[in-house]
Amino acid sequence: MAGKTLSAYVSEEVAENVALEARREDRSPAQIAGLALRFFVSLPRDARASLASLYNLGTQDECRQAVNEVARALNVAEFEMTCRRMADVAGKLVADEASKDEIDQAAVDLTRSALKRRG
């Protein structure tokens, strides 16, 4: 994927955290920064302004609480998206008139297939 290199000034603490997360996720610091920037610029302007205010005016606990709320919202969105996709796939695996046992077996097969792909 073609892209463009950007640079940013961050504190030593942020740079260390980026490096740590990059190692944990087996990514480069540039990939972590790119994903963070993609998320940031996708936020509405008022949300970006609120984020800046939070980091400038909020206590460490207030910042952590707000970040946890955002994380929860992202986790819920991912879960719902995954459920929809799984339902679409599962719907193609069993006939409309399938018995409960056939539906259960299809769910087991789908789960096993997903676990094999995750390796």
Summary of the structure (lengths in Angstrom):
residues: 119
radius of gyration: 20.6
end to end distance: 25.5
largest distance: 60.7
contacts: 224
relative contact order: 0.04
helix: 79%
strand: 0%
